[in-house]
C-alpha cells in the first residue's frame, strides 16, 4: 500500500475522531506540564526532590488503579459521557492544584487529576480505535500523534507559564481542559464507539491472557525509563523552567515524529516484536549513557531528546501489540494494560530521587536502564507468546477503502 494512501487513510476521519484527538492532545499536556516546575515547587514550598516527585506518583497511582474500572464505567454511561467526566475532573483538580498552599495539597489534588486522566485516556484510545476510518493501525497513529503532540506541548506550556509562577502551568492546564470539554460537547454529540457492557472484574481477569500479561509487565518496566527521563531529569539539569520546557519540547517532538512516521515504517518491514525489543534495547543504551554523562548538562540534554525518538517507537508498537494480542473488547484490553503500565510510572519518580540522594544521579539512570533492558528481554524471550501480533498488519485494501468511505460520509 502506498504512503499517499496510508496518509489518506489517516486524514479522512469522522468529526468525532478529531474531537477526541484534540481533547487527547490537551489531556496529554498535563503529563509534561508539571516537569519543568518540579525544581521550583521543591525550592519555593520547601519540599525535597522525593516529595516533589510524589506529584507524579499520586497522579499515576490513581490513574493506574482507576484504569481497571474505566471499561466498566464507560459500558454503563457511554464513551462520550466518560470522556466528558474525565475532562471535567482534570480541569477542576488542575485548578485546585494551582490554588494549593503546600506540596501535600498539590499531591492530593494530583490524585484527583489522575482519576480524570484514567477515565479519559483509556476511553479515548478505545473510542478512536473503534470509530476511526482506515483500520486500527491508522487509529493508533492518530492516538499516538495526539499523545506525542500533547507531551511536546506540555513542557513548553509548563516552562512558559512556570517562568512566571509555578502555579501557572496548573491554571493553564485547567483552562485547556475546559476548552477540550467544550469542543467535545460541540463536535461529538453521540457515542463515537458502541457501548460495551463488561464485568467490573474484566480488566483484572484479562491479565490471565498470557500475551496481554506479558505486554503489561513489559510496559510497566518500560514506563520506569519513560518517567525517569520525564520527571527526574529536571533535577540534575538544574535549568530554569523555560529552558527545561524547551528541552522537553524537543523530547516530545522526537516522540511524536517517531510515533507517527518511523514506527509505521518499521512495522511495515519487520515483525512488531522485533521492532519492539530493538527499540527497547536502544532506549536502555541511551539511559545507560545518561548515567555516564549525567554531570554534563549538554550531554544529558542530547540523551533526553534522543530518548524521545526511541520512546515514540516503543509507545506506538506496544499499543498496536496490545490491541491485536487478544480478542477481548478493546476497552478491556486497554484498561488492563494501561492500569499495570501506569503503576510502573508511579514507582519510578520517587525511586529515582531516592537513589540519586543515596549514591548520586547516575544511579537513577542506571536503574532505569536496567528496567528497560529487562522489558526488552521479556519481549525477546516471549516472542512465541506474542506470535499473533506479528501476523496481524494493516487491513486489506478493500476493507480499508470501505472504511474510508464510511468515514467520509460521517
C-alpha positions as CSV (number, residue, x, y, z in Angstrom):
1,X,0.0,0.0,0.0
2,X,1.4,3.4,-1.0
3,X,2.4,6.1,1.5
4,X,-0.1,8.5,0.0
5,X,-2.9,6.0,0.5
6,X,-1.8,5.5,4.1
7,X,-1.8,9.2,4.7
8,X,-5.3,9.5,3.1
9,X,-6.5,6.8,5.5
10,X,-5.2,8.7,8.5
11,X,-6.6,12.1,7.4
12,X,-10.1,11.1,6.4
13,X,-11.8,10.6,9.7
14,X,-15.2,11.3,11.2
15,X,-15.6,14.6,13.1
16,X,-15.9,12.7,16.4
17,X,-12.5,11.2,16.0
18,X,-10.9,14.6,15.5
19,X,-12.8,15.9,18.5
20,X,-11.4,13.1,20.7
21,X,-8.0,13.5,19.2
22,X,-7.9,17.2,20.0
23,X,-9.1,16.5,23.6
24,X,-6.3,13.9,23.8
25,X,-3.7,16.4,22.8
26,X,-5.0,18.7,25.6
27,X,-5.2,15.9,28.1
28,X,-1.6,14.8,27.5
29,X,-0.3,18.2,28.1
30,X,-0.9,17.6,31.7
31,X,1.7,14.8,31.8
32,X,4.6,17.0,30.7
33,X,3.5,20.4,32.0
34,X,4.5,19.7,35.6
35,X,8.1,18.5,34.9
36,X,9.6,22.0,34.3
37,X,8.3,23.4,37.6
38,X,9.3,20.5,39.9
39,X,12.5,22.2,41.0
40,X,10.6,25.5,41.6
41,X,8.0,23.7,43.6
42,X,10.8,22.0,45.6
43,X,12.5,25.3,46.3
44,X,9.5,27.5,47.0
45,X,7.4,25.1,49.0
46,X,10.4,23.6,50.9
47,X,9.9,20.1,49.5
48,X,12.7,17.6,49.0
49,X,13.1,16.1,45.4
50,X,11.5,12.9,46.7
51,X,8.4,14.8,47.9
52,X,8.2,16.8,44.7
53,X,8.3,13.6,42.6
54,X,5.3,12.4,44.6
55,X,3.2,14.7,42.4
56,X,3.8,12.1,39.6
57,X,3.3,9.2,42.0
58,X,-0.1,10.2,43.3
59,X,-1.2,11.1,39.8
60,X,0.0,7.9,38.2
61,X,-1.0,5.6,41.0
62,X,-4.6,6.7,40.9
63,X,-4.5,6.7,37.1
64,X,-3.3,3.1,37.1
65,X,-5.7,1.8,39.7
66,X,-8.7,3.6,38.1
67,X,-7.9,2.1,34.7
68,X,-9.2,-1.2,36.0
69,X,-12.7,0.2,36.3
70,X,-12.9,2.6,33.4
71,X,-14.2,0.0,30.9
72,X,-17.0,-0.9,33.4
73,X,-17.9,2.9,33.8
74,X,-17.9,3.5,30.0
75,X,-20.0,0.4,29.5
76,X,-22.7,1.9,31.8
77,X,-22.7,5.6,30.9
78,X,-21.2,5.5,27.4
79,X,-17.9,6.6,26.0
80,X,-18.9,10.3,25.4
81,X,-20.1,10.8,29.0
82,X,-17.0,9.0,30.3
83,X,-14.7,11.3,28.3
84,X,-16.6,14.4,29.4
85,X,-16.5,13.4,33.1
86,X,-12.7,12.7,32.8
87,X,-12.0,16.1,31.2
88,X,-14.2,17.8,33.8
89,X,-12.3,16.2,36.7
90,X,-9.0,17.1,35.2
91,X,-10.0,20.8,34.8
92,X,-11.3,21.0,38.4
93,X,-8.3,19.3,40.1
94,X,-5.7,21.1,37.9
95,X,-7.3,24.4,39.1
96,X,-7.3,23.3,42.7
97,X,-3.6,22.2,42.4
98,X,-2.8,25.7,41.2
99,X,-4.6,27.2,44.2
100,X,-2.7,25.0,46.7
101,X,-0.5,26.3,49.5
102,X,1.6,23.3,50.2
103,X,3.2,20.4,48.4
104,X,0.9,18.0,50.3
105,X,-2.2,19.7,48.9
106,X,-0.8,19.5,45.3
107,X,-0.1,15.8,45.8
108,X,-3.6,15.2,46.9
109,X,-5.2,17.2,44.0
110,X,-2.9,15.5,41.5
111,X,-4.5,12.2,42.7
112,X,-7.9,13.6,41.6
113,X,-6.4,14.7,38.4
114,X,-5.2,11.1,37.9
115,X,-8.8,9.8,38.3
116,X,-10.0,12.1,35.5
117,X,-6.9,11.1,33.4
118,X,-7.8,7.4,33.7
119,X,-11.4,7.9,32.6
120,X,-10.3,10.0,29.6
121,X,-7.2,8.1,28.4
122,X,-8.5,4.6,28.3
123,X,-11.8,5.6,26.8
124,X,-10.1,7.9,24.2
125,X,-7.9,5.2,22.9
126,X,-10.8,2.7,22.6
127,X,-13.0,5.4,21.0
128,X,-10.6,6.3,18.4
129,X,-9.7,2.7,17.5
130,X,-13.4,1.7,17.5
131,X,-14.6,4.5,15.2
132,X,-11.7,5.7,13.0
133,X,-11.6,5.0,9.3
134,X,-8.6,3.2,7.8
135,X,-8.3,0.3,10.3
136,X,-6.8,0.1,13.8
137,X,-3.3,1.0,12.6
138,X,-4.4,4.4,11.3
139,X,-6.4,5.0,14.5
140,X,-3.4,4.2,16.7
141,X,-1.2,6.6,14.7
142,X,-3.8,9.3,15.3
143,X,-3.8,8.5,19.0
144,X,-0.1,8.3,19.4
145,X,0.3,11.6,17.4
146,X,-2.1,13.2,19.9
147,X,0.0,11.8,22.7
148,X,3.2,13.0,21.2
149,X,1.9,16.5,20.5
150,X,0.4,16.7,23.9
151,X,3.6,15.6,25.6
152,X,5.6,18.0,23.4
153,X,3.4,21.0,24.1
154,X,3.1,20.2,27.8
155,X,6.7,21.0,28.8
156,X,6.7,24.1,26.6
157,X,3.5,25.3,28.3
158,X,4.9,24.4,31.7
159,X,8.2,26.2,31.0
160,X,6.5,29.3,29.6
161,X,3.9,29.7,32.4
162,X,6.3,28.3,35.0
163,X,8.7,31.2,34.3
164,X,6.0,33.5,35.7
165,X,4.9,31.2,38.6
166,X,4.8,27.6,39.5
167,X,1.1,27.9,39.7
168,X,0.8,29.0,36.0
169,X,1.0,25.5,34.4
170,X,-1.8,24.2,36.6
171,X,-4.1,27.1,35.7
172,X,-3.1,26.8,32.1
173,X,-3.9,23.1,32.0
174,X,-7.2,23.7,33.7
175,X,-8.1,26.3,31.0
176,X,-7.1,24.0,28.2
177,X,-9.1,21.1,29.7
178,X,-12.2,23.3,29.8
179,X,-11.7,24.2,26.1
180,X,-11.4,20.5,25.3
181,X,-14.6,19.8,27.2
182,X,-16.4,22.4,25.2
183,X,-15.0,21.0,21.9
184,X,-16.1,17.5,22.8
185,X,-19.6,18.7,23.7
186,X,-19.9,20.5,20.4
187,X,-18.4,18.0,17.9
188,X,-19.1,14.7,19.5
189,X,-22.8,14.6,20.1
190,X,-23.2,10.8,20.4
191,X,-21.0,7.9,21.5
192,X,-18.2,7.5,19.0
193,X,-18.0,3.8,19.8
194,X,-20.6,1.2,20.6
195,X,-21.4,0.8,24.3
196,X,-19.9,-2.5,25.5
197,X,-21.0,-3.7,28.9
198,X,-18.3,-5.6,30.7
199,X,-18.0,-7.1,34.2
200,X,-16.2,-5.0,36.8
201,X,-13.6,-7.7,37.2
202,X,-13.0,-8.0,33.4
203,X,-9.7,-6.0,33.3
204,X,-8.2,-7.9,36.1
205,X,-9.3,-11.2,34.6
206,X,-7.9,-10.1,31.3
207,X,-4.4,-10.4,32.8
208,X,-4.9,-14.1,32.7
209,X,-4.2,-13.9,29.0
210,X,-0.5,-14.8,28.6
211,X,0.2,-12.3,25.8
212,X,-1.6,-9.4,27.4
213,X,0.0,-10.1,30.8
214,X,3.5,-10.2,29.2
215,X,3.0,-6.9,27.4
216,X,1.6,-5.3,30.6
217,X,4.7,-6.3,32.6
218,X,7.0,-5.2,29.8
219,X,5.1,-1.8,29.7
220,X,5.5,-1.4,33.5
221,X,9.2,-1.9,33.2
222,X,9.5,0.4,30.2
223,X,7.5,3.1,32.0
224,X,10.2,3.2,34.6
225,X,12.6,4.5,32.0
226,X,9.9,6.8,30.5
227,X,9.2,8.6,33.7
228,X,12.8,8.8,34.9
229,X,13.6,10.7,31.7
230,X,10.5,12.9,32.1
231,X,10.2,13.5,35.8
232,X,13.6,13.1,37.3
233,X,15.8,14.7,34.6
234,X,14.8,18.3,35.6
235,X,16.8,18.0,38.9
236,X,20.3,17.1,37.5
237,X,19.9,19.6,34.7
238,X,19.3,22.5,37.1
239,X,17.9,24.6,34.3
240,X,15.3,27.4,34.5
241,X,11.7,26.5,33.9
242,X,11.8,27.9,30.4
243,X,15.0,26.0,29.5
244,X,13.5,22.8,30.8
245,X,10.4,23.4,28.8
246,X,12.4,23.8,25.6
247,X,14.4,20.7,26.4
248,X,11.4,18.6,26.8
249,X,9.6,20.2,23.9
250,X,12.4,18.7,21.8
251,X,12.0,15.4,23.6
252,X,8.2,15.4,22.8
253,X,8.7,16.4,19.2
254,X,11.0,13.4,18.8
255,X,8.5,11.2,20.4
256,X,5.7,12.5,18.1
257,X,7.8,12.1,15.0
258,X,8.8,8.5,15.5
259,X,5.2,7.6,16.7
260,X,3.6,8.9,13.5
261,X,6.3,8.4,10.9
262,X,9.0,6.0,11.9
263,X,7.1,3.3,13.8
264,X,4.6,2.5,11.0
265,X,7.5,2.3,8.5
266,X,9.4,-0.1,10.7
267,X,6.4,-2.3,11.4
268,X,5.6,-2.5,7.7
269,X,9.0,-4.0,7.1
270,X,9.8,-6.0,10.3
271,X,7.8,-8.1,12.8
272,X,6.3,-5.9,15.6
273,X,8.1,-7.9,18.3
274,X,11.5,-7.3,16.6
275,X,10.9,-3.6,16.3
276,X,9.7,-3.5,19.9
277,X,12.6,-5.3,21.6
278,X,15.1,-3.4,19.3
279,X,13.7,0.0,20.3
280,X,13.7,-1.0,24.0
281,X,17.3,-2.1,23.7
282,X,18.2,1.3,22.1
283,X,16.4,3.1,24.9
284,X,18.2,1.1,27.6
285,X,21.5,2.0,26.0
286,X,20.6,5.7,26.0
287,X,19.6,5.6,29.7
288,X,22.9,3.8,30.4
289,X,24.7,6.7,28.6
290,X,22.7,9.1,30.7
291,X,24.2,7.5,33.8
292,X,27.7,8.1,32.4
293,X,27.2,11.7,31.3
294,X,24.8,13.0,33.9
295,X,27.3,15.5,35.2
296,X,27.3,17.3,31.8
297,X,24.1,19.2,31.1
298,X,24.7,19.4,27.4
299,X,25.3,15.6,27.1
300,X,22.3,14.8,29.2
301,X,20.0,17.1,27.0
302,X,21.2,15.1,24.0
303,X,20.4,11.8,25.8
304,X,16.9,13.1,26.7
305,X,16.0,14.3,23.2
306,X,17.4,11.1,21.6
307,X,15.4,9.1,24.2
308,X,12.2,10.8,22.9
309,X,12.8,9.2,19.5
310,X,13.1,5.7,21.0
311,X,10.1,6.3,23.2
312,X,7.9,7.2,20.3
313,X,8.6,3.9,18.6
314,X,8.0,1.9,21.7
315,X,4.8,3.7,22.6
316,X,3.2,3.0,19.2
317,X,4.3,-0.6,18.7
318,X,3.3,-1.5,22.3
319,X,-0.1,-0.1,21.7
320,X,-0.5,-1.9,18.4
321,X,0.5,-5.2,20.1
322,X,-1.9,-4.7,22.9
323,X,-4.8,-4.0,20.5
324,X,-4.0,-7.2,18.5
325,X,-2.8,-9.7,21.1
326,X,-6.2,-10.7,22.3
327,X,-9.8,-10.9,21.1
328,X,-11.1,-9.2,24.3
329,X,-13.1,-5.9,23.9
330,X,-10.6,-3.1,23.2
331,X,-11.8,-1.1,26.3
332,X,-11.0,-4.1,28.5
333,X,-7.6,-4.7,26.9
334,X,-6.7,-1.0,27.1
335,X,-7.8,-0.7,30.7
336,X,-5.9,-3.8,31.8
337,X,-2.7,-2.9,30.0
338,X,-2.8,0.8,31.0
339,X,-3.5,0.0,34.6
340,X,-0.4,-2.0,35.0
341,X,1.7,0.3,32.8
342,X,1.0,3.5,34.8
343,X,1.9,1.8,38.1
344,X,5.4,1.5,36.7
345,X,5.4,5.2,36.1
346,X,4.2,5.8,39.7
347,X,7.1,3.9,41.2
348,X,9.9,5.5,39.1
349,X,10.0,9.2,40.1
350,X,10.4,9.0,43.9
351,X,12.6,5.9,43.5
352,X,14.9,7.8,41.1
353,X,15.1,10.7,43.5
354,X,15.8,8.4,46.4
355,X,18.6,6.5,44.6
356,X,20.1,9.8,43.5
357,X,20.2,11.0,47.1
358,X,21.7,7.7,48.1
359,X,24.5,7.4,45.6
360,X,24.3,10.2,43.1
361,X,22.1,11.0,40.0
362,X,23.9,8.3,37.9
363,X,22.2,5.6,39.9
364,X,18.7,6.8,38.9
365,X,19.6,6.4,35.2
366,X,21.3,3.1,35.7
367,X,18.2,1.7,37.5
368,X,16.0,3.0,34.6
369,X,18.4,1.3,32.0
370,X,18.1,-2.0,33.8
371,X,14.3,-1.8,33.9
372,X,14.0,-1.0,30.2
373,X,16.6,-3.7,29.3
374,X,14.5,-6.2,31.3
375,X,11.5,-5.1,29.3
376,X,13.3,-5.8,26.1
377,X,14.5,-9.2,27.2
378,X,10.9,-10.1,28.2
379,X,9.6,-9.3,24.8
380,X,12.5,-11.1,23.1
381,X,12.1,-14.3,25.1
382,X,8.3,-14.1,24.8
383,X,8.1,-14.0,21.0
384,X,6.3,-17.3,20.9
385,X,3.6,-16.0,23.2
386,X,3.3,-12.8,21.1
387,X,3.4,-14.6,17.7
388,X,-0.1,-13.4,16.8
389,X,0.8,-9.7,16.8
390,X,3.5,-10.4,14.2
391,X,0.9,-12.0,11.9
392,X,-1.6,-9.1,12.1
393,X,-0.8,-6.0,10.0
394,X,-2.8,-3.4,8.1
395,X,-6.3,-4.1,7.0
396,X,-6.8,-5.5,3.5
397,X,-7.0,-2.7,0.9
398,X,-10.7,-3.3,0.1
399,X,-11.7,-3.2,3.7
400,X,-9.6,-0.1,4.3
401,X,-11.1,1.7,1.3
402,X,-14.6,0.8,2.5
403,X,-13.8,2.2,6.0
404,X,-12.5,5.5,4.5
405,X,-15.8,5.8,2.5
406,X,-17.8,5.4,5.7
407,X,-15.6,8.0,7.4
408,X,-16.1,10.5,4.6
409,X,-19.9,10.1,4.9
410,X,-19.9,10.6,8.7
